[in-house]
Amino acid sequence: MGTMKRSSHAKQMLAIQLLLCALVFDSFVYVSRSFAAEMPAGEKRTAIFRLYASYMDEFPEVRGISALQAMALHRRGAVVFVDVRKPAEMEISTLPGAVGADAFRAHPDHYRGRTAVAYCTIGYRSGLFAKKMAEQGVPVFNLEGGILAWLWEGGELLDAGDGAVKRVHVYAQKWDLAPPGYETIRFGFWQRLFIK
């Protein structure tokens, strides 16, 4: 019985230590100035596409589409944007007419005749989504550079009431690469773990 209590106590102490480390790390990340925020504008734009290129190995079969190409489709009413981000991110802003990933997945036939373009912050999550949809026989393009590339090309963002906004959720500090003039919101360490 004594050995079991010591083992349980050791596990509790380890859990507390891990929690404290995570809290310190989260505080450090939150308080420290973002390297991305200090970058000149041109470097931010370059960083977006460098990051996107580094993710492409995980979904090589997925076809990408540039923000300019997606905008041209949007002007013709020939696109459906599929937002694969978390609801908390989508509440801040979305691309015009975007539908959530769950809604698209449930009824892909509703969007037949339009080009499906998935997006997230920079193109990683949307690339994985497009890969899964392709495995189910549903073609989906991935927006190269995500919502950030869309902004750098002059694309509009809308809030939940379809009003134009200059706010964007960038998920985390690493992707705080929005153009000048945009307010950026990001998750802290715990939010990234627990917010769905």
C-alpha atoms as one frame of an Amber mdcrd trajectory, in Angstrom:
protein
   0.000   0.000   0.000   2.860   2.385   0.856   4.466   1.800  -2.558   1.180
   2.565  -4.324   0.796   5.852  -2.384   4.380   6.875  -3.239   3.791   6.076
  -6.911   0.565   8.077  -6.948   2.281  10.973  -5.156   5.166  10.905  -7.651
   2.720  11.055 -10.556   0.902  13.981  -8.978   4.180  15.821  -8.419   5.221
  15.199 -12.031   1.868  16.504 -13.266   2.262  19.643 -11.137   5.802  20.196
 -12.429   4.662  19.818 -16.032   1.798  22.230 -15.419   4.152  24.811 -13.906
   6.585  24.450 -16.813   3.778  24.940 -19.298   2.534  28.022 -17.425   6.007
  29.555 -17.371   6.488  28.766 -21.066   3.081  30.220 -21.951   3.812  33.384
 -19.986   7.211  33.737 -21.634   5.749  33.340 -25.114   2.916  35.758 -24.362
   5.145  38.423 -22.798   8.027  38.179 -25.227   7.886  40.324 -28.324   7.046
  38.438 -31.457   9.935  38.093 -33.869   7.334  38.107 -36.638   5.910  41.421
 -35.410   9.375  42.981 -35.730   9.873  41.808 -39.326   9.678  44.322 -42.150
   6.502  43.913 -44.222   8.264  42.384 -47.231   9.906  39.751 -45.071   6.559
  38.795 -43.528   5.117  38.104 -46.952   8.154  36.003 -47.896   7.947  34.128
 -44.576   4.344  33.092 -45.320   5.293  31.321 -48.521   8.461  29.846 -47.006
   6.363  28.303 -44.223   3.723  27.108 -46.668   6.389  25.449 -48.840   7.768
  23.652 -45.779   4.343  22.077 -45.141   3.667  20.884 -48.680   5.587  17.607
 -48.207   2.730  16.382 -46.021   0.170  16.709 -48.817   2.066  16.552 -52.146
  -0.994  15.321 -54.061  -3.088  18.364 -53.111  -3.388  21.083 -55.717  -2.783
  24.601 -54.516  -4.411  27.777 -55.722  -3.039  31.283 -55.286  -4.960  34.016
 -53.527  -5.208  35.958 -56.800  -6.678  32.941 -58.611  -9.133  32.390 -55.747
 -10.154  36.059 -55.876 -10.865  35.781 -59.601 -13.094  32.745 -58.953 -14.835
  34.641 -56.150 -15.605  37.615 -58.420 -17.302  35.187 -60.843 -19.237  33.435
 -58.057 -17.434  30.216 -58.960 -15.855  29.327 -55.605 -16.840  28.054 -52.191
 -14.311  28.803 -49.477 -14.030  26.094 -46.829 -12.720  27.436 -43.522 -11.025
  24.590 -41.644 -10.001  26.703 -38.644 -11.453  26.419 -35.156 -14.779  28.183
 -34.479 -13.010  30.676 -32.180 -10.821  31.702 -35.132 -13.772  31.905 -37.502
 -15.647  34.192 -35.079 -13.002  36.867 -35.619 -13.244  36.888 -39.428 -13.581
  34.682 -42.498 -13.222  34.910 -46.238 -16.404  36.038 -48.017 -19.116  33.362
 -48.144 -16.975  30.784 -46.345 -18.521  27.625 -44.925 -17.076  25.569 -42.104
 -15.307  22.275 -42.757 -18.045  20.258 -41.017 -20.801  21.816 -43.147 -18.839
  21.158 -46.334 -17.966  17.604 -45.347 -21.608  16.830 -44.510 -22.978  18.054
 -47.858 -20.256  18.458 -50.505 -22.886  18.003 -53.232 -24.481  21.346 -52.231
 -21.424  23.066 -53.666 -21.192  21.154 -56.937 -20.382  23.401 -59.868 -18.145
  25.663 -57.773 -14.447  25.226 -57.055 -13.892  24.241 -53.412 -10.937  26.082
 -51.850  -9.957  25.182 -48.296  -8.029  27.625 -46.148  -6.626  28.121 -42.680
  -4.040  30.564 -41.339  -1.222  29.635 -43.698  -2.230  26.427 -45.504  -1.183
  23.499 -43.302  -4.509  22.442 -41.786  -6.324  23.148 -45.034  -3.792  21.040
 -46.953  -4.477  18.095 -44.658  -8.226  18.673 -45.072  -7.931  18.751 -48.873
  -5.909  15.530 -48.740  -8.635  13.773 -46.715 -11.358  15.043 -49.017  -9.436
  13.798 -52.080  -9.277  10.343 -50.474 -13.099  10.480 -50.404 -13.248  11.500
 -54.050 -14.051  15.170 -53.380 -11.644  17.581 -55.094 -10.602  20.527 -52.929
  -7.875  23.060 -53.649  -5.656  24.436 -50.901  -5.291  28.224 -50.635  -1.523
  28.745 -50.853  -0.426  30.822 -47.867  -3.928  30.699 -46.377  -5.823  33.673
 -45.045  -2.546  35.559 -44.634  -1.719  35.371 -48.349  -5.309  36.446 -49.082
  -4.744  39.587 -46.996  -1.411  40.398 -48.609  -3.145  40.302 -52.011  -5.759
  42.799 -50.814  -8.541  40.314 -50.044 -11.447  41.303 -47.833 -12.371  39.688
 -44.512 -15.868  39.574 -43.061 -17.143  39.190 -39.524 -20.077  36.966 -38.514
 -22.528  39.673 -39.660 -20.854  39.935 -43.090 -19.324  43.315 -42.298 -15.812
  44.085 -43.517 -13.220  43.899 -40.729  -9.501  44.485 -40.272  -9.059  41.715
 -37.688  -7.631  38.261 -38.269  -6.925  35.295 -36.052  -3.393  34.072 -36.795
  -3.576  30.995 -34.514  -0.186  31.442 -32.802   2.737  33.817 -32.557   4.743
  32.012 -35.258   2.124  32.964 -37.861   1.630  36.587 -36.805   2.435  37.700
 -40.347  -0.540  39.841 -41.322  -0.025  42.992 -43.391   0.134  46.396 -41.709
  -3.242  47.752 -40.672  -4.630  44.457 -39.351  -5.280  43.645 -35.723  -4.096
  40.109 -35.045  -5.511  37.746 -32.447  -3.829  34.509 -31.445  -4.282  31.629
 -29.055  -2.120  31.185 -26.000  -0.555  27.806 -25.217  -3.555  26.491 -23.254
  -6.072  27.718 -25.808  -4.248  25.831 -28.561  -4.523  22.673 -26.477  -8.104
  22.897 -25.311 -10.164  25.133 -27.613 -11.852  23.162 -30.355
